[in-house]
Amino acid sequence: MRSGLARSFTRHITILALCAAPWLAASSAVTNDTAHKALMPEARHSEIARAVYALSERYHYEQAPLDNEFSSKAFDQFLESLDPSKMYFLAEDIERFEPGRFQLDDSLRTGQVDIAFRMFDVYQNRATQRLDFVLKSLETEPDFSLDEEYEYDRTDATWAKNDAELNELWRKRVKNDALSLVLTEKPWDEIRDVLTKRYQRVLTRITQVKPDDVFEIYMNSFTHILDPHSSYMSPRNTEEYRIQMSLSYDGIGASLQLIDDYVTIMNVIPGGPAAIDGTLKQNDRITAVAQEGEEMVDVIGWRLDDVVQLIRGPGGSQVRLDILPADAAPGSTQFVLELTRDKIKLEAQAAQKKLVELPRGDKTLRIGVVEVPSFYLDYQALIEGDENYTSTTRDVRRLVEELKADGIDGLVLDLRNNGGGHLREAQSLSGLFIGNGPVVQMRHTNGRIEVLKDSDPEVAYDGPMAVLVNRFSASASEIFAAAIQDYGRGVVVGQQTFGKGSVQNLFSLDRYKRADSPGFGQLTLTIAKYYRVTGGSTQNRGVNPDIELASAIDPEMIGESSQKTAMPWDQISPTNFKAGDTTLSNELPRLNQSHIARAASDKAYQELLGEIDTFKEARERKSVSLNLDVRKAERDKLKAESGEDTTELSADSPGEPNDSSEDPAVAQAHGQIMPDPVDGDEDEPDVILDEAAQIVIDMINLESQKPWKAQAVKSTVKN
């Protein structure tokens, strides 16, 4: 069984006669300047659809009827997946789609998926039309002196009646994009070139969509109505999921990004074949790929994931790359690089440690920090008997031992932005700090309740500790934080967690495929719910911190409770566990008061609160001015309040300004969310982490005698 936030992988039978869906046949007759071939479902998609329907009906936790009401919701979900801002479809398109609203359940039951492909064809045509319009509109510089607004929040908008309405929406969107660049003092010719390339890339991506992509979007419109975390993954994304969970793959050891149709080297992973060879450099471009003994295949303009699949391969095999150096113009002399693939460890995604030293009185205290970005486990290596298999618990145990050797006075487990992962790892990691005993309860579809326990009495660390969480801490993170809180083993600080208290099982669909057909991918299906040892579910409500810290993340926008199809909170009977005395919980009011007093006088903390307030004001807006003078005034006001230069360049897009950096209104317009200060510039202080460390020091200075240590006791539950 697996837990963790489901990731959305949007990058998909025989064709039925047109009479099977006459209501849709006419809707695909859309003209556009850039012709494309309509995508068609593949025969295996029919088999996959039937399997997904049958498994969902039988095994999903809530056992909801897959009826016409369900079909209607899935229909709306598919439309929202394709056109969430109502910027592509016309009202007439929706009207033609409407007769199919109550047919999706029956169609999936019988394996008929052509409806989705016909709807997608209309979307693809409309999108191509709009981008053709955008590219033509860039021939003329907009008038930035006009007083008009760009409405970026179109959640409650109606569908446009005609092309003229859509063109007007896109005119303002393009003008907004251009104005963001004007604020960086770029000349119009340069702005036009930047935006032309940007929208040409979008147009290219639209034409590179594959049948598996469409099918995946469609199936997830179905599964996400069951609940937000049930999902379907195509064969390719199934493999990507496995890699992320194992933190390893066989390849050359380089991070890639698609820039202007070129697959570009972003960084070389230390210890990998590319790093050992030493030839490949950052910003070098891969123009062609060849397998051992085969001809070169030109990959300029390809989808990034297609190129990645060519470069990856079995360890010990060879791959040849045509490389265009970073400083060379297209058409310049290239060189061929031959590398032998090897196992690559994704160390950056593994648990990491650092030491924070903070003065308190006449002392300087050392607080160890272990950042846990996910709950990972190389399950394949484990079952194969590899003694060096990768796991969160093994890594954290090692890091804690190293920090103890450094003489730490306390510990912070940083679980911010940790979306979960393997349930087993949440269970075993809890055991490093609480001793043996129940960790979490699981209620299955049939009502059976299973108590998951830690059977290892060893405690890796019994000193004062805090668990730092935010709204993006989910699933396995919540299990761990809840266990630490319920046992009174430490203090949970930060923000209310995500609220994902459901359990998913991975169903490999390859068992349904014919011997000679391609892979079928996998279905992730919710089959149980988590409950704390105290009986309350983490579903929907998450874990409330003992001490709340500042955060810009809006729980109304992010989290399980914000999801339309989220399962409700409930509770069951508590387990028979021994939490120890209540000394630490009794000290929480004092710890909280110390935090409040310190935050009130901490300049950095108050500046963060000011930034959050400014961001919240921008977030509440639904439109932004397209007048240059107004936007300059807004920018200057922000600059004065923050005391910072607001025209920084984006590291993600060399040579292009970051749309969100100079203009807070634009950030919201692009749907961005101000993150908590995690994984930022190492030179930038992490105000929230520093405060969490200060709270640990407050724990150390309590008059009570080590109240946290009293909780590290054995459970009365037999294991």
DOGUKE-167972 format. One record per residue (C-alpha): residue number from 1; z, y negated, x negated. Coordinates in Angstrom, 3 decimals, always signed. Example, Ala and Ser with C-alpha at 12.3 -4.5 7.8 and 13.67 -1.06 7.14 Angstrom:
# residues 2
1_+7.800_+4.500_-12.300
2_+7.140_+1.060_-13.670
This chain:
# residues 719
1_+0.000_+0.000_+0.000
2_-0.683_-3.519_-1.083
3_+0.715_-6.890_-0.194
4_-0.508_-10.405_-0.975
5_-2.487_-13.207_+0.476
6_-5.852_-12.057_+1.421
7_-8.542_-13.798_-0.576
8_-11.607_-15.115_+1.041
9_-14.749_-13.967_-0.859
10_-17.551_-16.020_+0.697
11_-20.345_-16.261_-1.930
12_-24.083_-9.003_+3.852
13_-29.115_-0.098_+11.308
14_-32.047_-0.577_+11.486
15_-33.409_-3.822_+12.805
16_-33.175_-3.966_+16.562
17_-36.041_-5.093_+18.719
18_-36.036_-8.739_+19.718
19_-35.389_-7.766_+23.298
20_-31.959_-6.521_+22.264
21_-30.837_-10.146_+22.045
22_-33.363_-12.363_+23.869
23_-30.863_-15.208_+24.055
24_-31.087_-15.524_+20.294
25_-34.751_-14.916_+19.677
26_-35.791_-18.448_+20.565
27_-32.946_-20.088_+18.655
28_-34.306_-19.110_+15.277
29_-37.495_-21.092_+15.796
30_-36.398_-23.969_+13.601
31_-38.863_-25.778_+11.381
32_-38.001_-27.081_+7.949
33_-39.664_-28.382_+4.862
34_-38.323_-25.670_+2.579
35_-39.344_-22.241_+3.872
36_-37.221_-19.183_+3.285
37_-37.345_-15.552_+4.246
38_-34.898_-14.610_+6.998
39_-32.192_-12.194_+5.865
40_-32.004_-8.832_+7.591
41_-29.119_-6.375_+7.938
42_-29.276_-3.199_+5.902
43_-28.901_+0.273_+7.405
44_-25.470_+0.775_+5.783
45_-24.138_-2.340_+7.523
46_-24.294_-0.514_+10.824
47_-22.201_+2.343_+9.430
48_-19.700_-0.052_+7.880
49_-19.327_-2.012_+11.130
50_-18.566_+1.150_+13.097
51_-16.008_+2.257_+10.490
52_-14.275_-1.140_+10.425
53_-14.096_-1.205_+14.223
54_-12.687_+2.336_+14.464
55_-10.089_+1.834_+11.707
56_-8.972_-1.508_+13.127
57_-8.578_-0.089_+16.608
58_-6.544_+2.856_+15.352
59_-4.385_+1.490_+12.529
60_-3.794_-2.250_+12.941
61_-0.111_-3.101_+13.401
62_-0.368_-4.962_+16.699
63_-2.728_-2.508_+18.430
64_-4.376_-5.408_+20.280
65_-7.202_-4.490_+22.694
66_-10.630_-5.181_+21.201
67_-12.018_-6.554_+24.448
68_-14.066_-9.518_+25.689
69_-11.259_-11.978_+24.945
70_-11.168_-10.674_+21.380
71_-14.971_-10.941_+21.195
72_-14.863_-14.581_+22.279
73_-12.354_-15.453_+19.557
74_-14.427_-13.657_+16.913
75_-17.520_-15.534_+18.118
76_-15.765_-18.893_+17.636
77_-14.432_-17.768_+14.253
78_-17.924_-16.915_+13.007
79_-19.231_-20.326_+14.075
80_-16.298_-22.016_+12.336
81_-16.910_-19.968_+9.180
82_-20.515_-21.155_+9.064
83_-20.073_-24.770_+10.159
84_-16.395_-25.851_+10.177
85_-17.177_-29.601_+10.244
86_-20.010_-29.367_+12.800
87_-22.473_-30.828_+10.303
88_-25.320_-28.305_+10.663
89_-25.682_-26.754_+14.124
90_-26.978_-28.688_+17.135
91_-25.572_-28.433_+20.652
92_-28.773_-26.636_+21.701
93_-28.144_-23.961_+19.050
94_-24.656_-23.317_+20.385
95_-26.017_-23.138_+23.925
96_-28.522_-20.457_+22.873
97_-25.789_-18.517_+21.066
98_-23.417_-18.630_+24.018
99_-24.698_-15.532_+25.938
100_-23.616_-13.415_+22.965
101_-19.983_-14.575_+23.124
102_-18.707_-11.466_+24.917
103_-21.024_-8.955_+23.231
104_-19.537_-8.810_+19.742
105_-16.914_-6.153_+20.467
106_-19.436_-3.772_+21.998
107_-22.000_-4.543_+19.295
108_-19.576_-3.746_+16.480
109_-18.453_-0.557_+18.197
110_-22.058_+0.674_+18.154
111_-22.908_-0.789_+14.753
112_-25.254_-3.554_+15.915
113_-24.908_-6.550_+13.591
114_-28.267_-8.285_+14.033
115_-26.600_-10.992_+16.150
116_-24.819_-12.356_+13.091
117_-27.985_-12.415_+11.008
118_-29.939_-14.291_+13.661
119_-27.162_-16.871_+13.971
120_-27.042_-17.176_+10.196
121_-30.812_-17.682_+10.053
122_-30.454_-20.693_+12.336
123_-27.636_-21.981_+10.140
124_-29.719_-21.521_+6.983
125_-32.638_-23.379_+8.524
126_-30.449_-26.224_+9.732
127_-28.712_-26.493_+6.359
128_-32.053_-26.607_+4.569
129_-33.225_-29.347_+6.920
130_-30.135_-31.428_+6.264
131_-30.372_-31.093_+2.502
132_-34.074_-31.996_+2.582
133_-33.019_-35.146_+4.452
134_-30.262_-35.851_+1.923
135_-32.579_-35.550_-1.067
136_-35.099_-37.915_+0.533
137_-32.378_-40.410_+1.451
138_-31.390_-40.725_-2.217
139_-34.661_-42.516_-2.912
140_-33.089_-45.722_-1.557
141_-29.792_-47.260_-2.695
142_-27.353_-47.669_+0.227
143_-26.022_-51.076_+1.265
144_-22.333_-50.996_+0.315
145_-21.584_-54.379_+1.889
146_-21.763_-53.067_+5.461
147_-18.550_-52.511_+7.394
148_-18.819_-48.912_+8.510
149_-16.648_-45.805_+8.370
150_-17.231_-42.223_+7.299
151_-15.361_-39.829_+9.608
152_-14.523_-36.855_+7.404
153_-12.075_-35.107_+9.744
154_-14.341_-33.640_+12.424
155_-11.938_-30.995_+13.691
156_-12.174_-32.263_+17.256
157_-15.780_-33.452_+17.076
158_-18.491_-32.229_+19.421
159_-21.775_-30.697_+18.309
160_-24.547_-33.182_+17.603
161_-27.161_-33.542_+20.352
162_-30.178_-33.972_+18.089
163_-31.446_-34.292_+14.530
164_-30.942_-38.066_+14.583
165_-27.190_-37.640_+15.126
166_-26.921_-35.100_+12.303
167_-28.946_-37.311_+9.975
168_-26.568_-40.182_+10.668
169_-23.563_-38.013_+9.826
170_-25.170_-36.947_+6.568
171_-26.294_-40.489_+5.726
172_-22.655_-41.561_+5.767
173_-21.531_-38.509_+3.830
174_-24.078_-39.192_+1.081
175_-23.136_-42.857_+1.076
176_-19.504_-41.863_+0.621
177_-20.405_-39.611_-2.310
178_-22.435_-42.418_-3.851
179_-19.665_-44.971_-3.328
180_-17.237_-42.728_-5.214
181_-19.567_-42.935_-8.194
182_-20.126_-46.668_-7.783
183_-16.378_-47.101_-8.233
184_-16.764_-45.613_-11.717
185_-19.257_-48.454_-12.477
186_-22.259_-46.171_-12.864
187_-25.709_-47.717_-12.265
188_-27.671_-46.588_-9.210
189_-30.301_-44.690_-11.233
190_-27.589_-42.537_-12.788
191_-25.816_-42.081_-9.459
192_-29.049_-40.967_-7.837
193_-29.653_-38.412_-10.599
194_-26.117_-37.041_-10.338
195_-26.254_-36.666_-6.556
196_-29.784_-35.258_-6.591
197_-28.699_-32.504_-8.966
198_-25.562_-31.897_-6.931
199_-27.406_-31.413_-3.648
200_-30.226_-29.454_-5.256
201_-27.590_-27.005_-6.480
202_-26.253_-26.692_-2.952
203_-29.775_-26.043_-1.657
204_-30.298_-23.394_-4.318
205_-27.064_-21.626_-3.382
206_-28.154_-21.508_+0.254
207_-31.364_-19.731_-0.707
208_-29.449_-17.272_-2.921
209_-27.334_-15.837_-0.105
210_-27.702_-12.074_+0.231
211_-27.386_-9.746_+3.238
212_-23.999_-8.523_+1.968
213_-22.739_-12.127_+1.979
214_-23.684_-12.667_+5.617
215_-22.249_-9.325_+6.648
216_-18.980_-10.036_+4.850
217_-18.578_-13.399_+6.583
218_-19.321_-11.768_+9.931
219_-16.905_-8.880_+9.476
220_-14.157_-11.253_+8.395
221_-14.695_-13.282_+11.549
222_-13.744_-10.075_+13.317
223_-10.835_-8.981_+11.081
224_-9.269_-12.451_+10.886
225_-8.784_-12.417_+14.657
226_-6.581_-9.356_+14.192
227_-4.458_-11.451_+11.817
228_-5.179_-13.823_+8.894
229_-4.706_-11.145_+6.227
230_-6.878_-8.323_+7.491
231_-10.242_-8.597_+5.788
232_-13.395_-6.844_+4.682
233_-14.649_-6.953_+1.078
234_-18.176_-6.148_+0.002
235_-18.636_-3.601_-2.825
236_-18.964_-6.353_-5.418
237_-15.872_-8.219_-4.272
238_-13.956_-4.948_-4.101
239_-14.549_-4.562_-7.823
240_-13.492_-8.165_-8.456
241_-10.267_-7.506_-6.561
242_-9.563_-4.451_-8.724
243_-10.069_-6.530_-11.865
244_-7.700_-9.240_-10.670
245_-5.005_-6.688_-9.874
246_-5.344_-4.852_-13.201
247_-5.778_-8.041_-15.276
248_-8.409_-6.272_-17.352
249_-12.101_-5.408_-17.455
250_-14.760_-4.241_-19.898
251_-16.987_-7.071_-21.091
252_-17.640_-9.599_-23.846
253_-14.569_-11.800_-23.295
254_-15.877_-15.142_-22.069
255_-15.255_-17.333_-19.011
256_-18.480_-18.480_-17.360
257_-19.509_-21.272_-15.013
258_-22.825_-22.170_-13.418
259_-23.948_-25.683_-14.457
260_-27.428_-26.975_-13.586
261_-28.823_-23.447_-13.115
262_-27.489_-22.328_-16.508
263_-24.675_-19.795_-16.925
264_-22.465_-21.745_-19.320
265_-19.654_-20.599_-21.621
266_-16.468_-22.398_-20.575
267_-14.163_-20.678_-23.044
268_-14.009_-17.609_-25.280
269_-11.074_-15.270_-24.614
270_-9.013_-14.605_-27.770
271_-9.249_-11.046_-29.059
272_-12.415_-10.202_-27.126
273_-15.783_-9.176_-28.646
274_-17.203_-12.726_-28.423
275_-14.150_-14.188_-30.178
276_-14.240_-11.544_-32.922
277_-17.961_-12.174_-33.497
278_-17.356_-15.922_-33.661
279_-20.936_-16.978_-32.850
280_-20.554_-17.920_-29.176
281_-19.240_-21.446_-28.573
282_-18.038_-23.450_-25.592
283_-20.909_-24.946_-23.533
284_-23.474_-22.527_-24.979
285_-25.845_-21.328_-22.240
286_-26.993_-17.774_-21.453
287_-30.682_-17.718_-20.492
288_-31.396_-13.966_-20.508
289_-29.499_-10.646_-20.617
290_-30.582_-7.200_-21.793
291_-28.831_-3.852_-21.596
292_-28.864_-1.546_-24.585
293_-32.479_-0.405_-25.224
294_-33.933_-2.465_-22.334
295_-35.998_-5.636_-22.012
296_-34.494_-9.113_-21.572
297_-34.047_-10.338_-17.999
298_-34.331_-14.097_-17.430
299_-31.203_-15.326_-15.557
300_-31.830_-19.095_-15.266
301_-31.137_-20.100_-11.662
302_-29.403_-16.809_-10.816
303_-26.151_-16.549_-8.902
304_-23.192_-16.489_-11.245
305_-21.812_-13.210_-9.915
306_-25.175_-11.499_-10.460
307_-25.206_-12.580_-14.107
308_-21.591_-11.472_-14.556
309_-22.502_-8.003_-13.296
310_-25.253_-7.773_-15.907
311_-22.957_-8.817_-18.745
312_-20.091_-6.508_-17.818
313_-20.369_-2.833_-18.557
314_-18.601_+0.242_-19.964
315_-16.473_-0.246_-23.041
316_-18.378_+0.683_-26.226
317_-21.808_-0.168_-24.752
318_-23.967_-2.984_-26.100
319_-25.404_-6.049_-24.396
320_-27.885_-8.630_-25.779
321_-27.808_-12.282_-24.755
322_-30.370_-15.044_-25.216
323_-28.306_-18.105_-26.104
324_-29.350_-21.749_-25.803
325_-26.882_-23.719_-27.963
326_-24.747_-26.349_-26.270
327_-26.393_-29.283_-28.024
328_-29.975_-28.026_-27.620
329_-32.415_-29.297_-24.986
330_-34.034_-26.824_-22.574
331_-37.049_-25.264_-24.299
332_-35.459_-25.495_-27.743
333_-35.156_-22.553_-30.105
334_-32.711_-19.904_-28.874
335_-30.990_-17.041_-30.639
336_-30.176_-13.479_-29.619
337_-26.527_-12.369_-29.719
338_-25.703_-8.654_-29.600
339_-22.135_-7.708_-28.641
340_-20.315_-4.423_-28.052
341_-18.304_-4.518_-24.830
342_-14.589_-3.822_-24.991
343_-11.466_-4.016_-22.835
344_-10.570_-7.631_-22.008
345_-7.032_-8.561_-21.039
346_-6.660_-11.535_-18.698
347_-3.523_-12.780_-20.450
348_-3.643_-16.220_-18.843
349_-2.959_-14.622_-15.457
350_+0.027_-12.608_-16.680
351_+3.678_-13.684_-16.691
352_+4.449_-16.362_-19.287
353_+7.663_-17.784_-20.758
354_+8.869_-21.053_-22.161
355_+12.128_-22.669_-23.187
356_+13.422_-25.917_-21.676
357_+16.160_-27.799_-23.535
358_+18.128_-30.341_-21.507
359_+21.094_-32.494_-22.547
360_+24.240_-32.362_-20.430
361_+27.244_-34.319_-21.676
362_+27.687_-33.648_-25.375
363_+25.715_-30.412_-25.202
364_+22.089_-29.375_-25.109
365_+21.554_-26.352_-22.912
366_+18.682_-23.900_-23.206
367_+17.112_-22.749_-19.958
368_+14.546_-19.964_-20.095
369_+11.580_-20.180_-17.737
370_+9.435_-17.207_-16.736
371_+6.326_-18.145_-14.752
372_+5.058_-15.296_-12.582
373_+1.571_-16.179_-11.220
374_+1.133_-12.916_-9.256
375_+2.565_-9.429_-8.749
376_+0.002_-7.385_-10.667
377_-0.256_-3.738_-11.620
378_-2.995_-1.774_-13.368
379_-2.642_+1.122_-10.958
380_-5.582_+3.052_-12.361
381_-4.066_+3.008_-15.849
382_-0.710_+4.070_-14.406
383_-2.037_+7.162_-12.604
384_-4.085_+8.085_-15.685
385_-0.872_+8.205_-17.733
386_-1.527_+5.169_-19.929
387_+1.884_+4.261_-21.375
388_+0.746_+0.670_-21.959
389_-0.298_-0.043_-18.361
390_+0.029_-3.680_-17.278
391_+2.651_-4.642_-14.687
392_+4.617_-7.724_-13.662
393_+7.986_-5.985_-14.017
394_+7.261_-4.684_-17.515
395_+6.073_-8.112_-18.667
396_+9.008_-9.999_-17.125
397_+11.535_-7.546_-18.593
398_+10.057_-8.109_-22.057
399_+9.982_-11.906_-21.662
400_+13.579_-12.016_-20.419
401_+14.730_-9.954_-23.407
402_+12.947_-12.373_-25.739
403_+14.569_-15.355_-24.020
404_+17.998_-13.727_-24.230
405_+17.410_-13.292_-27.958
406_+16.687_-17.046_-28.095
407_+20.181_-17.669_-26.725
408_+19.373_-19.036_-23.246
409_+22.179_-20.362_-21.056
410_+20.325_-19.768_-17.775
411_+17.022_-18.662_-16.274
412_+14.383_-19.992_-13.869
413_+11.875_-17.609_-12.270
414_+8.907_-19.809_-11.353
415_+7.023_-18.310_-8.383
416_+5.202_-21.463_-7.287
417_+1.656_-20.732_-6.105
418_+2.277_-16.986_-6.448
419_+0.390_-15.490_-3.512
420_+1.836_-11.983_-3.894
421_+0.227_-8.724_-4.981
422_+1.625_-5.222_-5.330
423_+4.617_-4.356_-3.159
424_+5.879_-1.919_-5.784
425_+6.193_-4.762_-8.277
426_+8.230_-6.953_-5.905
427_+10.544_-3.993_-5.414
428_+10.986_-3.201_-9.104
429_+11.202_-6.854_-10.216
430_+14.063_-7.436_-7.775
431_+15.806_-4.497_-9.392
432_+15.855_-6.262_-12.751
433_+18.364_-8.743_-11.327
434_+20.303_-7.141_-8.448
435_+21.049_-3.636_-9.645
436_+20.207_-0.686_-7.405
437_+20.091_-0.981_-3.628
438_+17.750_-1.806_-0.735
439_+15.231_-4.571_-1.414
440_+13.127_-4.829_+1.742
441_+12.540_-3.049_+5.046
442_+9.148_-2.138_+6.452
443_+8.376_-1.480_+10.127
444_+5.204_+0.550_+10.651
445_+2.711_+0.560_+13.500
446_+4.463_+3.521_+15.149
447_+7.858_+1.771_+15.026
448_+9.215_+3.780_+12.089
449_+11.425_+1.690_+9.772
450_+11.323_+2.397_+6.048
451_+13.896_+0.986_+3.620
452_+12.462_+0.352_+0.155
453_+15.096_+0.504_-2.552
454_+15.486_-0.102_-6.230
455_+16.903_+3.084_-7.746
456_+17.431_+1.752_-11.278
457_+21.043_+0.526_-11.746
458_+20.132_-1.395_-14.920
459_+20.268_-5.196_-14.672
460_+18.039_-6.935_-17.213
461_+19.766_-10.304_-16.785
462_+23.072_-11.118_-15.089
463_+23.427_-14.818_-15.960
464_+22.904_-17.898_-13.773
465_+19.399_-18.129_-12.351
466_+17.221_-19.989_-9.892
467_+14.053_-18.851_-8.159
468_+11.566_-21.719_-7.809
469_+9.148_-21.452_-4.856
470_+6.750_-23.604_-2.858
471_+4.609_-23.264_+0.264
472_+2.049_-21.202_-1.654
473_+4.652_-18.594_-2.645
474_+3.798_-15.696_-0.368
475_+4.206_-12.017_+0.426
476_+5.677_-10.218_-2.602
477_+7.059_-13.565_-3.827
478_+8.946_-13.915_-0.564
479_+10.334_-10.383_-0.790
480_+11.721_-11.137_-4.243
481_+13.125_-14.565_-3.304
482_+14.709_-13.155_-0.127
483_+16.379_-10.307_-2.053
484_+17.849_-12.711_-4.633
485_+19.092_-14.940_-1.804
486_+20.504_-12.142_+0.366
487_+22.380_-10.571_-2.526
488_+23.706_-13.967_-3.595
489_+22.307_-13.230_-7.039
490_+20.845_-16.688_-7.618
491_+19.787_-19.916_-5.962
492_+16.372_-20.291_-4.312
493_+15.043_-23.826_-4.833
494_+11.849_-25.631_-3.866
495_+10.024_-25.540_-0.556
496_+9.900_-23.190_+2.437
497_+7.606_-20.314_+1.438
498_+4.311_-19.336_+3.066
499_+5.643_-16.901_+5.668
500_+3.414_-13.886_+5.037
501_+5.631_-11.007_+6.080
502_+2.933_-8.442_+6.746
503_+1.889_-5.321_+4.846
504_-1.733_-4.458_+4.157
505_-3.303_-1.120_+3.342
506_-6.616_-0.787_+1.533
507_-9.088_+1.588_+3.193
508_-11.946_+2.583_+0.920
509_-15.033_+2.757_+3.117
510_-17.049_+4.827_+0.657
511_-15.865_+7.988_+2.434
512_-18.136_+6.953_+5.308
513_-21.295_+6.451_+3.263
514_-24.169_+8.797_+2.640
515_-24.362_+10.316_-0.810
516_-27.380_+8.274_-1.858
517_-26.390_+4.922_-0.324
518_-24.756_+1.981_-2.149
519_-21.048_+1.309_-1.945
520_-19.488_+0.309_+1.363
521_-16.649_-1.847_+0.048
522_-13.134_-1.786_+1.457
523_-11.147_-2.835_+4.504
524_-7.765_-4.501_+4.099
525_-5.777_-3.895_+7.265
526_-2.293_-5.009_+8.318
527_-0.306_-1.856_+9.067
528_+3.349_-2.975_+8.867
529_+5.739_-5.943_+8.684
530_+8.385_-6.864_+6.117
531_+12.014_-7.458_+7.003
532_+14.836_-8.681_+4.789
533_+17.818_-6.439_+4.132
534_+19.641_-8.732_+6.571
535_+17.160_-7.785_+9.331
536_+15.169_-11.023_+9.695
537_+11.430_-10.999_+9.063
538_+9.757_-13.187_+6.450
539_+6.733_-13.318_+8.768
540_+5.829_-16.813_+9.988
541_+9.106_-18.417_+8.853
542_+9.076_-17.457_+5.188
543_+12.148_-18.010_+3.009
544_+14.028_-21.299_+3.328
545_+15.309_-22.599_-0.019
546_+19.007_-23.073_-0.681
547_+18.132_-26.448_-2.209
548_+14.978_-28.234_-1.080
549_+12.886_-30.067_-3.689
550_+10.055_-32.559_-3.283
551_+6.586_-31.254_-2.449
552_+3.334_-32.775_-1.249
553_+2.295_-29.587_+0.516
554_+2.354_-30.099_+4.275
555_+3.766_-27.001_+6.048
556_+1.875_-28.023_+9.177
557_-1.410_-27.572_+7.287
558_-0.536_-24.740_+4.906
559_+1.332_-21.536_+5.613
560_+1.429_-18.691_+8.087
561_+2.741_-20.854_+10.922
562_-0.404_-23.007_+10.660
563_-2.686_-19.982_+11.314
564_-3.953_-19.502_+14.871
565_-3.880_-15.698_+14.665
566_-0.580_-15.279_+12.789
567_+1.845_-12.609_+14.002
568_+5.220_-13.879_+15.297
569_+8.662_-13.783_+13.672
570_+11.153_-11.178_+14.857
571_+14.089_-9.193_+13.540
572_+15.481_-5.667_+13.312
573_+18.864_-4.228_+12.366
574_+20.184_-5.047_+8.877
575_+20.510_-2.404_+6.183
576_+23.814_-1.211_+4.841
577_+23.854_-3.240_+1.642
578_+26.668_-4.819_-0.358
579_+26.043_-8.447_-1.168
580_+29.298_-9.040_-2.983
581_+31.539_-11.997_-2.235
582_+30.411_-15.345_-0.877
583_+31.453_-17.478_-3.854
584_+27.973_-18.690_-4.735
585_+26.994_-19.460_-1.130
586_+30.190_-21.472_-0.755
587_+29.173_-23.536_-3.779
588_+25.733_-24.400_-2.397
589_+26.801_-27.706_-0.728
590_+28.191_-28.907_-4.047
591_+25.049_-27.863_-5.913
592_+22.899_-29.654_-3.358
593_+24.919_-32.858_-3.618
594_+24.570_-32.793_-7.402
595_+20.792_-32.465_-6.990
596_+20.605_-35.363_-4.502
597_+22.649_-37.661_-6.748
598_+20.616_-36.805_-9.836
599_+17.241_-37.172_-8.047
600_+18.230_-40.621_-6.747
601_+18.673_-41.917_-10.291
602_+15.838_-39.953_-11.929
603_+12.885_-42.297_-12.467
604_+10.318_-39.486_-12.802
605_+11.539_-37.784_-9.625
606_+11.390_-41.046_-7.668
607_+7.870_-41.727_-8.960
608_+6.848_-38.282_-7.718
609_+8.291_-39.071_-4.285
610_+6.260_-42.289_-4.245
611_+3.058_-40.413_-5.107
612_+3.764_-37.919_-2.346
613_+4.290_-40.702_+0.200
614_+0.996_-42.337_-0.844
615_-0.819_-39.034_-0.528
616_+0.695_-38.352_+2.900
617_-0.524_-41.747_+4.108
618_-4.059_-40.923_+2.939
619_-3.854_-37.479_+4.522
620_-3.071_-38.936_+7.917
621_-6.318_-40.877_+7.880
622_-9.395_-39.325_+9.490
623_-11.995_-41.735_+8.151
624_-12.684_-43.872_+5.114
625_-14.397_-47.229_+4.691
626_-17.901_-47.298_+3.237
627_-17.527_-50.938_+2.219
628_-17.374_-51.327_-1.561
629_-14.958_-54.274_-1.527
630_-12.545_-52.454_+0.791
631_-12.596_-49.327_-1.334
632_-12.077_-51.333_-4.525
633_-9.046_-52.961_-2.949
634_-7.644_-49.550_-1.969
635_-8.249_-48.248_-5.482
636_-6.626_-51.264_-7.126
637_-3.619_-50.956_-4.829
638_-3.183_-47.321_-5.797
639_-3.560_-48.186_-9.472
640_-0.908_-50.895_-9.198
641_+1.503_-48.549_-7.434
642_+1.001_-45.644_-9.813
643_+0.513_-47.621_-12.993
644_-2.249_-45.249_-13.997
645_-5.969_-45.408_-14.622
646_-7.611_-43.848_-11.583
647_-11.116_-43.310_-12.941
648_-10.676_-40.163_-14.975
649_-13.471_-37.654_-15.490
650_-13.243_-34.153_-14.132
651_-12.879_-31.396_-16.690
652_-14.547_-29.039_-14.264
653_-17.795_-30.924_-14.168
654_-18.696_-32.461_-17.538
655_-20.304_-35.853_-17.202
656_-19.508_-36.199_-13.521
657_-16.540_-38.114_-12.160
658_-14.016_-36.267_-10.099
659_-14.464_-37.537_-6.546
660_-10.753_-37.372_-5.913
661_-9.512_-39.099_-9.033
662_-10.333_-42.725_-8.319
663_-9.957_-42.835_-4.575
664_-7.196_-41.154_-2.516
665_-9.191_-41.438_+0.653
666_-12.032_-39.480_-0.909
667_-9.645_-36.717_-1.905
668_-8.793_-36.198_+1.695
669_-12.424_-36.529_+2.716
670_-13.253_-33.559_+0.541
671_-10.463_-31.497_+2.053
672_-8.361_-31.471_-1.072
673_-4.630_-30.890_-1.036
674_-2.361_-32.533_-3.549
675_-0.871_-29.588_-5.451
676_+2.603_-29.229_-6.792
677_+2.648_-29.997_-10.540
678_+1.962_-26.470_-11.767
679_-0.494_-25.440_-14.469
680_-1.297_-29.019_-15.313
681_-1.561_-30.763_-18.663
682_+1.093_-29.361_-21.005
683_+1.922_-32.892_-22.120
684_+2.672_-33.933_-18.544
685_+6.289_-33.380_-17.461
686_+6.891_-30.890_-14.689
687_+9.453_-32.869_-12.724
688_+10.172_-30.084_-10.225
689_+10.658_-27.427_-12.905
690_+12.972_-29.728_-14.870
691_+15.071_-30.280_-11.744
692_+15.250_-26.526_-11.125
693_+16.556_-26.138_-14.686
694_+19.126_-28.890_-14.030
695_+20.342_-26.977_-10.957
696_+20.871_-23.903_-13.148
697_+22.977_-26.057_-15.474
698_+24.972_-27.186_-12.424
699_+25.607_-23.498_-11.712
700_+26.831_-22.993_-15.268
701_+29.296_-25.861_-14.866
702_+30.817_-24.624_-11.602
703_+34.582_-24.296_-11.671
704_+34.314_-20.861_-10.074
705_+34.128_-18.015_-12.506
706_+30.522_-16.894_-12.712
707_+29.883_-16.580_-8.939
708_+26.365_-15.224_-9.476
709_+27.605_-12.313_-11.577
710_+29.723_-11.000_-8.745
711_+26.550_-10.267_-6.841
712_+24.976_-8.002_-9.431
713_+26.586_-4.904_-7.985
714_+25.476_-1.539_-6.740
715_+24.582_-1.152_-3.101
716_+26.571_+1.133_-0.847
717_+23.291_+2.630_+0.316
718_+22.584_+5.954_-1.343
719_+19.290_+6.168_-3.177
